[in-house]
Amino acid sequence: MRVIRFRDGGQVKLAAVTDEERAYLLPQEDVMALIHEAGERGLTPLLLVESAVKPENELPEAWTALELLTPLDAPEVWAAGVTYQRSREARNYEATGGRLDAQTFYDKVYDAVRPEIFFKSTAARTVGPNQPVTLRRDSSWQIPEPELGLVLARDGSIVGYTAGNDMSCRDIEGENPLYLPQAKIWRRSCSLGPAVRLAETVADPYDLRIACRIYREDRLVVEGTASTGQLNRRLDELVSFLAADNELFDGTVLLTGTCIVPPDEFTLAPGDRIEISIDGIGTLVNRVTAN
């Protein structure tokens, strides 16, 4: 079971989407309100959602045709880095100018007890499905990073999963690791969606297929697939380091790293269309524009 947010006229509404792709209007104002109401009523979020799955609440149009918004206004988006072997290889390539025989600090963090966790975005910098992501003007080597996102409650519990795009500047990060915030954070440099999958409906979060496709002038130019089973970290491990001596806010999203990296000669261009799909969540689509 998934939850989406959409705009209907001047109103923002919430809906549940079943595995049969049918959508039903929900009375709650956002995902976290739904989570809290379920707890107050002694129900699981799934049971509360299922109570609204009635014929009179079904939306007449296909949910993918709605004006979709970010599935929640995440007050903070954090991200974990170098959690997959492919990411480790790409970061080493950037840091060494293309050498394949050199070890770097990325090798150390891949195997270290403490993972790399960095701040990525705020609600104001984050866009939803079918909204544009932008290119940073002082970078010439930019890519999307498709990632599984964990939706967290303030106590650190994982209440849902979503798809995320951690836009990245490979040249800025490769020039100096201290430039990481500039390589990661600028306006419209993060997207989330199209839905939040309730955590209790995911049998195995380490068995999700992630796919990324990039189209240029309607021609497929990049395609890659991966599985969350390739993660070098456990999800609860990543959350524990984010939460350690830190204040979490309801609806915080933690992106868990990428295993899909476009070819080294590729960089995004205005007009490109990015599609990120995760099993059971859906496909997050964003166009690329100049900043």
N, C-alpha and C positions, 0 to 999 in steps of 0.2 A: 504494500500500500504506500502510495506517494502523496505528498501534499504540495500544492502549487499556490502561488499568489498571482492574481491578474487584475487588470484594470477594466472596469465595466462602466463606461461613461466617466463620471467623476469619482467613482468609488473604487477602493481597493478591496478585493474579496479573496477569500480562501476557498480552496476546493480540494477534495480527495480524488485521486486517480487510481482506479483499480488496475490489476494486471490485464484486464480485458480492455484497457484504454478508455473506460467510461468515467466521466467526471461528475462529481456530486458536490453541490454547494455546502460549505461548512459554516457554522455560525460564529466561530472564533475569529478574532482579528488577525492573529498571526500564529506561527508554528509554536512558539514558546508559550503563548497563552493556552493553546491546546494541550501542551505537555503538562502545564501546571493545573489546568482544570481536571485532567485525567487523574493526577495525583490526589487532588482534593476530594475527588469522588471515589477514590479507591479503585480506579480502573486503569488498565493499561492504555496507552495512547491509541493502540489499534482498536480496542473495544469501543473507545469513545468515537473514533472515526467511523467505525462500522455502524454505529447507531444512527448516523446521518445518511448512510447509503440506502436511500429510499427513492422510489420512482418520482415522488413529487420534488425531490431535490436534484434530480439529474439535469445537467446542463444540455441544452439542445444541440450545441455545436461541438465539434471536435476540440479537445482541450489544446491541441497544438495550434489551433487557429486563433486562440485567445491572445490578447495583448499581455503576454507573460512578463512578470517582473522578477527580480531576484526572489527566490523562494522564501527568503527572510532578510531583514535588514541586519546583517551581522555587524555588531558594534566594533568588533575587531576581527581581522583575518590574519592568522599566523601561518607560517609554512615551515616544513621540515626539508632540509636539503641533504643530498648525497645519501639517500635511503635505498637506492637501487644501484646495481653495478653499472648500468648504462649511464646514469647521471655521474657517477664517479669518473668514468672514462671521459665524458664530455667536459667536466670541470678540469680534469688534468690537461686535456687538449688545449683548453683556453689558457690555462695558467702557464703552460710551457711553450706556447707558440707553435703547437702542433707536434711536439715530441711525444713519442709513444713509449720511450724507455726510461722516463723520469718519474720518480715518486714525488708527491707533494703533500701538503697538509690535508688535501682532500682524501688521500689514502688513510691518513691518520684518523680523521673524523668518521670515515666509513666503518672502521673497526673499533672505535673508541666506545667507552661506556656511555659517555654523554653525547647525544645526537646534536646536530646543527638545527637550531630552531631560530627563526628570525621573524620580525614583524613584516607583514606584507601590505595590508590595506585597511581602510575604514569603510564604513557604509557609503560615505560620500564619494569615495574613489572607485567603488565597485559597481559594475553593471550587470544586467541580467540578460536573458535570452534575446537574441535579435537586436541588441543594442551594440553600438560600435565600441571596440577597444582601440586605443590610440598608440601610435609609435612615438617613442621619445626622440626629440629632435637632435640630441647630441650623441646618438648612437647609430652605427651603420650595420649592426649585426644583431637582429632581434628575432625572437622565436616565441611561440606559445609553449607552455608546459602543461600538458593535461594531467590532472591529479584527482585522486579521490579526496573529498573533503569530509571531515568529521564535524558534525554539528554538536556542540557541547552545551550542557547546562552549567550553571555557576558552580556546581559541586564537582565538575569534571567528568560527569557521566556522558557517554556517547548516546545521544537521543535520535540521531539520524545521520544519513549520508547524502552527499550531493556531489556534483561534478564541478571542478574548478579549473580555471585557466590562469596560471601564474605567469603572466607575460614577463619576459626576461631579456636583458641586454647582455649578450655573451661577451662582447668586446669590453664593456665597462667592468664586468665582474672579473674577466680574465686579466685585465690590466693591473688590478690590485684588489685583494680580498676586502680591504677596508672600504672599497667603493660599493659593497654589496647593497646598502640601502638605495643608492642611486640607480643601481642595475635592476632594482625590483619595484620601487615605489614611484609612481607618478600618476597623474589623473587618468582614470579609465584603464588602469594597467592590470585589473583583476576582474574576472567574471565568474559568476556562480549560477548554477541552475541545471536543467530547467525545473527540477523538483527536489524535494527532500524525501528520501526513502526512510520510513520509520525503522529504527534500528532493530526492533523486535521482529521485523519481517525479512531480515537478511540472515539467511542460514549460516553463511560462512563469508565474512568480509575479506578473507584471503583467497577467494575464488571468484573474483569479479574481473571480467574482461574490460579493458580500457582500449579505446580506439581513437585515433586522431587522423583527420583528413583535412588537407588545406587545398583550396581551389583558387586558381588564378585565371580570371576571364573564363570561368566555368570549366576549366580544365584541371583535373586532379594532378597536383604537382608534388604532394607529400602524403604518404600514408604509412601509418605504423600501428601496431597493436602490442599490448602487453597484458600481464595479469598481476593483480595485487599479491598473488602468491610469490612473486619475485621480490617482494619487500624484504629488506635486510633488518627491519625493525618490527616490533610488535606495536600495534596501535595503542594499547594501553600504556606501553613504555613511552611513546611520544607524548601522550597526554600527561603522564606523570611529570615529565620534565618541564612541560609548559606550565603546569599548575604549581610546581614547587616554589613556595614563597612568593606566589604571584596571585593576583586577583583576577578570576575569570568572570566574565559577564554572560548572562543568558544569551544564547545564540552565537557565541563565539565560534568561528570556523577555523579548524586546523587542517591545512592542506598537507598531504602526506608524502609529497615528492613525486618525481616523474621518472618513468622508464622509457619514455618515447621522446627522442631528440631528433629533429630533422637533420639531414646531411650537413656537414660542416660548411659547405659552400652556399647554403640556403639562408636567406633572410626575408622576413616579411616585407610586403609592399602594400601601399594603400590600395584598397579594393579587394584584397584577398578575403576569402571566406574560410573561417576556421570552424570545424565541426569536431566536438569532443563527445564521445559516447561512452557510457558506463552501463553495464548490464543492470537492468532493474531500475535505473534512474532516468535514462533518456538521453537525448542529444542536445548539447549546449552549442548554439550557433551564434557566432559573432562575426561581423564584418570589421575590417581593419581600416582605420582612417589616419591621416596625418594629424599630428597634435597642433 
